[in-house]
Amino acid sequence: MITNIKKHIVKGLLCCGFAAMLYGCNDFLTIYPTDRIVGSEFWKKKADVDQMVDGCYQSMLSYDIQERAIMWGAFRSDELVKLADYNDNVIDNISAVNLLPTNRYNRWSAFYKVINNCNIVLNHAEDVMAEDPEFTQGDYQVVRAQMLALRSLCYFYLVRAFRDVPYTTHSYENDSEVEVLEQSAPDVVLQNCLDDLKEARQYIMRSGAYGQFDWRNKGYMTRDAVDALMADIYLWRAAMTHSSSDYQQAIVHADSVINAKHAFYEQYKQFDITDQKKDIYHLEEGANALSTIFGTNAGNSHESILEWQYNGRDNSNEALENYYYQSGNQDNYRSTSMLMASQVFNSVDVNANTDQGKKIYLSKNDYRFWNNVYDANNEEAQQLSIRKMVDATGSTVNTTSTVGIQKSNSRAFREFRQNWIVYRLTDVMLMKAEALVETASSDSTNLKKAFDLVQMVNKRSMAKTATDTLKFETFKDKEDMELLVMAERERELCFEGKRWWDLLRYGYRHMEGVDIHQKLADQAAWPELYKPMLDMVIRKYGSGGEGDAVSYKMKGEPYLYWPIEENETKVNPLLKQNPVYIQEKTTSKN
């Protein structure tokens, strides 16, 4: 039933001709749109609006967006490395912090295409009310809310990847319309996103409103998704500005998600979950948790908030497959992925919750230790194949093994159905924990609240017989608790496109002189990076050598961000390149 509905989305997209607009445009900021979809014969019926809205969500499934969710949000961190025998000079350069403007990963056009699609819907949907009485004011408000929220999510990705980005609410709808835009500083873009999300939150569908098992509760932007996104944006801005009020708002919106999830559970628990838990989180427990959340035949678990929906026939998550599982096509494919988990996942470390920790996990009693990667506990391994999200057999855990589960390529290459989770409950719980730590005063009330959230997430993944669970007295102060939250987020959310952003927030919280009101290119000097953050980034390289070279190169804030693709700066004279790069006949690093 779920896949049939997803198939309907794709057919609706093609029927309205929307695919031509999604994939036919040149790179934004010199968008040259098509007239075919926005002529006077269209925008007459509620079905026209619904098809366009579905098309906007479908455009989020593009290979380019999924690829960037991985490369922007995960690869630059300490958790991923390139497969040693895979030949790719571009990825090698990224690893060496040579983020050249000619790099293909600098392209932001996929996100701007979604933004433009949202703007087109926002520009035309209201007029349909006068044409079709079945499209009511309430329908329009829901559509508007979804488009505002989806657009804000795209802008948030762009701000975190490039910092200073062009912002527009204008829709480009005919071949003669060309406009070049300059960048805006982060404060402008983030505030516009928050303003839009505040409006969207009033009218967007409540999570669960589509019915208990309807995929749209997780596949569309809902109130829970809006709250999760707002918590994330407030956390990001608070890290850059050290704003206590933004941290408080992150807590408010995280609580909204947690409470809504609890209310939904209470409404449907007799049908949905047999284990009647007494806490308000109702997390899946034990060895089956990862299988339920990420399993090949699962997706849209009760813990999930927002997932991009892939059915494996009309759309396959090929980027996830190529980067984490295998690369190529059915007849001629690589036996393994382009990216691997770094050595920090291969064994445990009693200091994993501190900045001295060289590994991710504290204990072999943690089910995630065995399930997130293949060959866990192989202390000699420099690279490990990723198991999370790509294994075909589900979650088979043996915490008594000397070496973990052996890698398998049994999952079919074709029809690779695997949803990509944008937000889920434990992510939001740990966002709240992070904000609580940063608002903690001399007393330990907020630190204890933060610890309890971390403990809840940690304990559900520990073997029931384990005695080596977390203890509050181990974490003596705010700094200890900050590192604990980061460590737990890495254990829980590894490979999900979160880690680089987590590291940046950590670094920003300890940097002085950050100015979100000015673009980097307009600043005379930039703050230095926080050394403990850099130490985490380079630990994937082991001791000395390449890691030290990377640390030496990353001298200031601009190095945290990607340069703008060279072609964009050629056609748009208003764009200012990331100031640590210059462009000549042969692009070189400044």
C-alpha positions in Angstrom: 0.0 0.0 0.0 2.8 2.4 0.9 4.7 1.7 -2.3 1.6 2.1 -4.4 1.0 5.6 -3.1 4.6 6.5 -3.7 4.2 5.2 -7.3 1.2 7.4 -7.7 3.3 10.4 -6.7 5.8 9.7 -9.5 3.0 9.2 -12.0 1.4 12.4 -11.0 4.7 14.2 -11.3 5.2 12.9 -14.9 1.6 13.6 -15.9 1.8 17.2 -15.0 5.1 17.5 -16.9 6.9 18.7 -13.8 9.9 16.5 -14.4 11.0 18.7 -17.2 11.2 21.6 -14.9 12.9 19.7 -12.1 15.8 18.4 -14.1 15.9 20.5 -17.2 17.0 23.8 -15.7 20.5 25.1 -15.7 22.2 25.8 -12.4 20.4 28.4 -10.3 21.2 31.5 -10.0 20.8 31.9 -13.6 17.8 29.7 -13.8 16.2 29.4 -17.2 12.8 27.8 -16.5 10.3 26.3 -18.9 6.9 27.7 -19.7 5.2 24.4 -20.1 4.0 24.0 -16.5 2.9 27.5 -15.6 0.8 28.5 -18.5 -2.8 29.6 -18.3 -4.1 26.1 -19.0 -2.6 24.9 -15.7 -3.4 25.8 -12.1 -7.1 25.2 -12.6 -7.9 22.3 -10.2 -7.0 21.1 -6.7 -5.4 18.1 -8.4 -3.0 20.5 -10.2 -1.8 21.9 -6.9 -1.5 18.4 -5.4 0.6 17.2 -8.3 2.9 20.1 -8.0 3.3 19.7 -4.2 4.0 16.0 -4.7 6.6 17.0 -7.3 8.4 19.2 -4.8 8.8 16.3 -2.5 9.8 14.0 -5.3 12.6 16.5 -6.2 14.1 16.0 -2.8 14.7 12.4 -3.8 17.2 13.4 -6.5 20.6 11.7 -6.5 22.3 15.1 -6.1 20.5 16.0 -2.9 21.1 12.5 -1.3 24.7 12.6 -2.4 25.2 16.0 -0.7 23.4 14.9 2.5 26.1 12.3 2.8 29.1 14.4 1.6 28.2 17.7 3.2 26.9 16.3 6.5 29.0 13.2 7.1 32.1 12.8 5.0 34.1 15.8 6.2 33.7 14.6 9.7 35.6 11.9 11.6 33.3 9.1 10.8 33.9 8.4 7.0 36.9 7.9 4.8 37.2 7.1 1.1 37.6 3.4 0.3 41.4 2.9 0.0 41.5 1.4 -3.5 38.7 3.6 -5.0 40.2 6.1 -7.4 38.6 9.5 -7.0 40.8 12.6 -7.0 37.9 14.9 -6.0 37.3 13.0 -2.8 41.0 12.8 -2.1 41.1 16.6 -2.4 38.2 17.0 0.0 40.0 14.8 2.5 43.1 17.0 2.2 41.0 20.2 2.6 41.6 21.2 -1.0 38.0 22.1 -1.6 38.5 23.5 -5.1 35.8 25.6 -6.8 35.8 23.1 -9.7 34.8 20.3 -7.3 31.4 18.7 -8.3 30.2 18.6 -4.7 30.1 22.4 -4.7 27.0 22.4 -6.8 24.0 23.8 -5.0 21.6 23.8 -7.9 19.6 20.7 -6.7 18.5 22.5 -3.6 17.8 25.7 -5.5 15.6 23.8 -7.9 13.5 22.5 -5.0 13.4 26.1 -3.6 12.2 27.4 -7.0 9.6 24.6 -7.2 8.3 25.6 -3.8 8.2 29.3 -4.8 6.2 28.4 -8.0 3.6 26.6 -5.9 3.5 29.5 -3.4 3.1 31.9 -6.3 0.1 30.1 -8.0 -1.7 27.9 -5.5 -3.8 30.7 -4.0 -5.4 31.5 -7.4 -6.7 28.0 -7.7 -9.3 28.7 -5.0 -11.1 30.9 -7.4 -11.1 28.2 -10.1 -12.0 25.1 -8.1 -14.3 25.2 -5.1 -12.9 21.9 -3.9 -9.6 23.7 -3.2 -10.5 25.5 0.0 -8.8 28.1 2.1 -7.8 25.3 4.5 -6.3 23.3 1.7 -4.4 26.3 0.5 -3.0 27.1 4.0 -1.8 23.5 4.4 -0.1 23.6 0.9 1.5 27.0 1.7 2.7 25.7 5.1 4.3 22.6 3.5 6.1 24.7 0.8 7.4 27.2 3.4 8.7 24.4 5.5 10.3 22.5 2.7 11.9 25.6 1.3 13.3 26.4 4.8 14.9 23.0 5.1 16.7 23.5 1.8 18.0 26.9 2.8 19.2 25.4 6.1 21.2 22.8 4.2 22.7 25.6 2.1 23.6 27.8 5.0 25.4 25.0 6.8 27.3 24.0 3.7 28.2 27.5 2.3 27.3 29.9 5.1 26.6 33.0 2.8 24.0 32.1 0.2 21.5 33.8 -2.1 18.0 34.0 -0.7 14.9 34.5 -2.8 11.2 33.9 -2.6 10.7 34.8 -6.2 9.7 32.0 -8.7 11.4 31.8 -12.1 8.8 30.6 -14.5 9.7 31.4 -18.1 12.6 31.1 -20.4 13.2 34.9 -20.7 13.4 35.5 -17.0 16.9 35.6 -15.6 18.0 37.2 -12.4 21.3 37.2 -10.6 21.3 37.5 -6.8 24.0 38.3 -4.3 24.5 36.3 -1.1 23.0 37.0 2.3 24.7 36.6 5.6 23.5 33.7 7.8 21.4 35.9 10.1 19.2 37.0 7.2 18.6 33.5 5.8 18.1 31.8 9.2 15.7 34.5 10.4 13.6 34.3 7.2 13.5 30.5 7.7 12.3 30.8 11.3 9.7 33.4 10.3 8.4 31.0 7.6 8.4 28.1 9.9 6.4 30.0 12.6 3.8 30.7 10.0 3.9 27.1 8.7 3.5 25.6 12.1 0.1 27.2 12.5 -1.4 25.5 9.5 0.6 22.4 8.7 -0.9 19.0 9.3 -0.4 17.6 12.7 1.7 14.5 12.7 -0.6 11.5 12.6 -3.5 13.5 11.1 -3.2 11.4 7.9 -4.1 8.3 9.8 -2.1 5.8 11.9 -0.2 4.0 9.1 -0.2 6.6 6.4 3.3 7.2 4.9 2.5 10.9 4.6 2.9 11.3 8.4 6.6 10.8 7.8 7.0 11.6 4.1 5.5 15.1 4.2 6.5 18.1 6.3 4.3 17.9 9.4 4.2 19.9 12.6 6.7 17.5 14.2 9.0 18.0 11.2 8.6 21.8 11.5 9.4 21.7 15.2 12.4 19.4 14.7 13.7 21.8 12.0 13.2 24.8 14.2 15.0 23.2 17.1 17.9 22.4 14.7 18.0 26.0 13.3 17.9 27.5 16.8 20.7 25.2 17.9 22.8 26.2 14.9 22.3 29.9 15.4 22.8 29.7 19.1 26.2 28.0 18.6 27.3 30.9 16.3 26.0 33.7 18.5 26.1 32.1 22.0 22.5 33.1 22.4 20.8 31.7 25.5 17.3 32.6 24.1 18.0 30.5 21.0 18.9 27.5 23.1 15.7 28.0 25.1 13.7 28.0 21.8 15.5 24.8 20.8 14.3 23.2 24.0 10.7 24.5 23.4 10.5 23.0 20.0 12.2 19.7 20.9 9.6 19.4 23.7 6.8 19.9 21.2 8.1 17.0 19.2 8.5 14.7 22.3 5.1 15.6 23.6 3.4 15.1 20.2 5.1 11.7 19.8 3.9 10.7 23.3 0.3 11.8 22.5 0.3 9.8 19.3 1.6 6.8 21.1 -1.1 7.1 23.7 -3.8 7.3 21.0 -2.7 4.3 19.0 -0.7 2.1 21.5 -3.3 -0.7 21.5 -2.6 -1.2 17.8 0.9 0.0 17.3 3.3 -1.1 20.0 2.7 -4.0 22.3 5.3 -3.0 25.0 3.4 -0.5 27.1 6.2 1.7 28.3 5.8 4.1 31.2 8.1 6.9 30.0 7.1 9.5 27.4 9.6 8.5 24.7 8.5 4.9 23.9 11.7 4.1 22.1 12.2 0.7 20.4 14.5 -1.4 22.5 17.3 -3.9 22.2 18.6 -5.7 19.1 15.5 -5.1 17.1 15.6 -1.3 17.3 18.0 -0.7 14.4 16.2 -3.3 12.2 12.8 -1.6 12.9 14.1 1.9 12.2 16.4 1.1 9.2 15.4 -2.3 8.0 15.0 -2.9 4.3 11.3 -3.7 4.6 10.6 -1.2 7.3 10.9 2.6 7.3 8.6 5.1 8.8 8.9 3.6 12.2 7.0 5.2 15.1 10.2 7.0 16.2 10.6 8.6 12.8 9.7 12.3 12.1 10.7 12.9 8.4 11.9 10.4 5.8 12.4 10.7 2.1 10.4 7.9 0.6 12.0 5.5 -1.8 10.1 2.5 -3.1 12.8 0.8 -5.1 10.9 0.6 -8.3 9.9 4.1 -9.4 12.7 5.6 -7.3 15.8 4.0 -5.8 18.2 5.5 -3.3 21.1 5.1 -5.6 23.3 7.7 -3.9 23.1 5.9 -0.6 23.8 2.6 -2.4 26.8 3.9 -4.2 28.4 5.7 -1.3 27.6 3.1 1.5 27.0 -0.2 -0.3 28.3 -0.7 -3.8 28.8 1.3 -6.9 27.9 0.7 -10.5 25.1 -1.1 -12.3 23.6 -4.6 -12.2 26.0 -6.1 -14.7 29.2 -4.2 -13.8 29.4 -3.0 -10.3 31.9 -2.6 -7.6 31.7 -5.1 -4.8 31.9 -2.4 -2.2 31.1 1.2 -1.5 32.9 4.4 -2.3 33.0 5.4 1.4 33.9 3.4 4.5 33.6 3.9 8.2 36.8 5.1 9.7 38.9 3.3 12.3 37.2 5.1 15.2 34.4 2.5 14.9 36.5 -0.7 15.1 36.9 -1.1 18.9 35.9 0.4 22.2 37.6 3.0 24.3 36.9 3.8 28.0 37.6 7.5 27.2 35.2 7.7 24.3 33.1 10.4 26.0 36.1 12.7 26.4 38.1 14.7 23.9 41.0 12.3 24.6 38.8 9.4 23.3 40.1 7.9 20.0 37.1 5.6 19.5 33.3 6.0 19.4 32.0 3.3 21.7 32.4 2.8 25.4 31.3 -0.8 25.6 30.9 -4.0 23.6 27.5 -4.4 25.2 26.3 -1.6 22.9 24.2 -3.2 20.1 25.2 -0.3 17.8 28.8 -1.3 18.1 28.0 -4.5 16.3 25.3 -3.3 13.9 26.5 0.0 12.5 29.5 -1.5 10.7 30.7 -4.9 9.5 33.7 -6.6 11.2 33.3 -4.6 14.4 36.0 -5.4 17.0 38.7 -5.8 14.4 41.2 -3.6 16.1 43.6 -3.7 13.2 41.2 -2.4 10.6 41.8 1.1 9.3 38.5 1.0 7.4 35.2 -0.8 7.9 32.2 -1.3 5.6 29.1 0.4 6.7 26.2 -1.9 7.6 23.6 0.6 8.8 20.9 1.3 6.2 22.4 -1.1 3.6 22.4 -4.6 5.1 19.8 -7.0 3.7 19.5 -9.4 6.6 18.2 -7.1 9.4 19.8 -6.8 12.8 21.6 -9.9 13.9 23.5 -9.2 17.0 26.0 -11.3 18.9 27.8 -9.4 21.6 30.0 -12.4 22.5 31.7 -12.5 19.1 35.4 -11.8 18.8 34.8 -10.2 15.4 31.5 -8.7 14.2 29.2 -9.6 11.4 30.9 -10.3 8.1 30.2 -8.1 5.1 27.5 -9.3 2.7 26.7 -8.1 -0.8 23.5 -10.1 -0.9 21.2 -7.1 -1.2 20.1 -6.6 -4.8 21.5 -3.6 -6.6 18.4 -2.9 -8.6 15.3 -1.7 -6.8 17.3 -0.4 -3.8 14.5 0.7 -1.5 15.9 2.6 1.5 14.3 5.7 3.0 16.6 8.5 4.1 15.8 9.7 7.6 16.0 13.5 7.9 14.8 13.6 11.5 13.9 11.0 14.1 13.0 11.1 17.8 16.4 10.3 19.4 18.0 13.0 17.2 15.5 15.5 18.7 16.0 14.2 22.3 19.8 14.8 21.9 19.2 18.2 20.4 17.3 19.0 23.6 20.1 17.6 25.7 22.6 19.7 23.9 20.6 22.9 24.5 20.1 22.0 28.2 23.8 21.7 28.7 24.4 25.1 27.1 21.8 26.7 29.4 23.1 25.0 32.5 24.0 27.3 35.4 26.1 26.6 38.4 23.5 24.1 39.7 23.3 20.8 38.0 19.5 20.7 37.3 19.8 21.1 33.5 22.9 18.9 33.4 21.0 16.1 35.1 18.1 16.6 32.6 20.5 16.4 29.7 22.2 13.3 31.2 18.8 11.6 31.6 18.0 12.1 27.9 21.4 10.7 26.9 21.0 7.8 29.2 17.5 7.0 27.7 19.0 6.9 24.2 22.1 5.0 25.3 20.3 2.4 27.5 17.9 1.3 24.9 20.9 0.1 22.8 22.6 -1.8 25.6 22.3 -5.5 26.3 19.9 -6.1 29.1 22.6 -7.8 31.1 25.0 -4.9 30.7 26.3 -3.2 33.9 28.5 -0.7 32.2 25.9 1.9 31.4 26.4 5.6 31.9 26.6 7.1 35.4 25.8 10.7 36.1 28.6 11.2 38.7 31.2 10.4 35.9 30.5 13.7 34.2 31.6 16.4 36.6 30.8 19.6 34.8 29.3 21.3 31.8 32.3 20.5 29.6 32.1 16.8 30.4 28.3 16.8 29.7 28.8 18.6 26.4 31.3 16.0 25.2 28.9 13.2 26.4 26.0 14.6 24.3 28.3 14.8 21.2 29.6 11.3 21.8 26.1 9.8 22.1 24.9 11.7 19.0 27.8 10.0 17.1 26.9 6.6 18.4 23.2 7.0 17.7 23.3 9.0 14.4 26.4 7.9 12.6 26.3 8.0 8.8 23.0 9.8 8.8 24.4 13.1 7.6 24.6 14.8 11.1 28.2 14.6 12.3 29.9 17.4 10.5 27.1 19.8 11.6 27.5 18.6 15.2 31.3 19.2 15.0 30.7 22.7 13.6 28.3 23.6 16.4 30.8 22.3 19.0 33.5 24.4 17.4 31.4 27.6 17.1 30.4 27.4 20.8 34.0 27.8 21.7 35.0 30.4 19.1 35.0 34.2 19.6 34.6 36.8 17.0 32.1 35.0 14.8 29.9 37.5 13.0 26.7 36.1 11.4 25.7 39.6 10.2 28.6 39.8 7.8 29.5 37.7 4.9 32.9 36.0 5.1 34.2 37.9 2.0 33.4 41.2 3.7 35.4 40.5 6.9 38.9 41.7 7.4 39.8 38.7 9.5 38.2 35.4 10.6 38.2 33.6 14.0 40.5 30.7 14.4 39.0 27.2 14.7 38.6 25.5 18.0 41.5 23.1 18.4 39.6 20.3 20.2 37.1 20.3 17.4 39.9 19.9 14.9 41.3 17.1 17.0 38.0 15.2 16.6 38.0 15.8 12.8 41.4 14.4 12.3 41.2 11.4 14.5 40.0 9.3 11.6 43.5 9.5 10.2 45.2 7.9 13.2 48.3 9.5 14.6 50.5 12.0 12.7 50.8 12.3 9.0 47.7 13.2 7.0 45.7 14.2 10.1 48.3 16.8 11.1 48.4 18.2 7.6 44.6 18.6 7.6 44.7 20.3 11.0 47.4 22.7 9.8 45.4 23.7 6.8 42.2 24.5 8.6 43.2 27.9 9.9 40.0 29.8 10.2 36.2 29.9 9.8 36.1 29.9 5.9 37.7 26.5 5.8 34.6 25.1 7.4 32.6 25.8 4.3 32.5 24.7 0.6 33.6 27.2 -2.1 31.0 28.2 -4.6 31.2 26.2 -7.8 33.3 28.0 -10.4 30.6 28.1 -13.1 28.2 29.9 -10.7 30.7 32.7 -10.1 31.4 33.0 -13.9 27.7 33.7 -14.7 26.8 35.7 -11.6 29.1 38.6 -10.9 27.4 39.4 -7.6 28.6 36.2 -6.0 31.6 36.5 -3.7 33.8 33.4 -3.5 34.7 31.8 -0.3 37.7 34.0 0.6 40.2 31.3 1.1 40.0 30.4 -2.6 40.9 32.3 -5.8 40.1 31.5 -9.4 42.6 31.7 -12.2 43.0 29.7 -15.4 43.9 26.8 -13.2 41.9 27.1 -10.0 44.2 27.1 -7.0 44.1 27.5 -3.3 44.9 30.8 -1.7 
